[in-house]
Amino acid sequence: MAPLQSHKAGQAYDISTSERSTNRPNELNDYAFPRSRLKQSMSDSSKTPLLLVACGSFSPITYLHLRMFEMAADYAKYNTNFEVIGGYLSPVSDAYRKAGLASAEHRVAMTRIATDQASRWLDVDPWEAIQKEYQPTAIVLDHFEHEINVVQRGIAMDTGERKSVKIVLLAGADLIQTMSTPGVWSQEDLNHILGRYGVFIVERTGTDIDDALAALTPWRQNIWVIQQLIQNDVSSTKIRLFLKREMSVRYLVPAPVINYIEEHGLYEDDGASSSIHEKDKESRCKLAAEASESG
């Protein structure tokens, strides 16, 4: 799962709407929040409208990224009083500077291709991706809050009135582990993300989520844990390694995304080589040297 944008402890930022507006780069003048796939009205006005937001690298997007939204929608339908009105993927900007990160232009294009081909209700918001400066997750959620509940004034009910939408972060279990680790996230961030918004967490194999949740007791009522009934451990890191080794990633990544990757030659020289890959490379070099000496 692509990592989220934590804000280091001790670093403060202003999350006011006016501050965010003055910091937007010029290229945002042409930005328009995508709304075409949002539900326009509630099916059941007695429920609380819910918007799911996944932040990450998506380099590249995988079927697990898409499945997380479906699992969250099922969980909300059968285990909560929420009604999902939409879901967004928000690719991180190039300012994140992570090894193996394709350009924001490519990552936005791949996520759009994936959602266009595979979903009727998921969408991609490029706002975070086109920022010149790194945006912490809390600021990204504030952006969605502004667009949905301020600009759009929530969602319509059958009475003609409008209801405020609950914005929730959607992420893998590794997020909870980082949030429960001292010094990784500031107290301000935890209060803002978990207190004001909340998070839907999808369990992953090998993650001890109970210990992590114990450290986040003050916000437990705003954390929903979704069990994976069919285990899926695919990650963008593994996909990049497969591509580096010229191995097939078919049925792990949407076919149109694979075509895009091949067309643009992405991840052919990924800087984020794994230790296993490095050992393979060293082994091949050693064998070549030995062969040369024997010759």
Beta strands, then each sheet from edge to edge (+ up, - down):
strand 1: 48-56
strand 2: 82-91
strand 3: 122-124
strand 4: 155-156
strand 5: 162-163
strand 6: 166-172
strand 7: 199-202
strand 8: 223-226
sheet 1: 3+ 2+ 1+ 6+ 7+ 8+
sheet 2: 4+ 5-
end
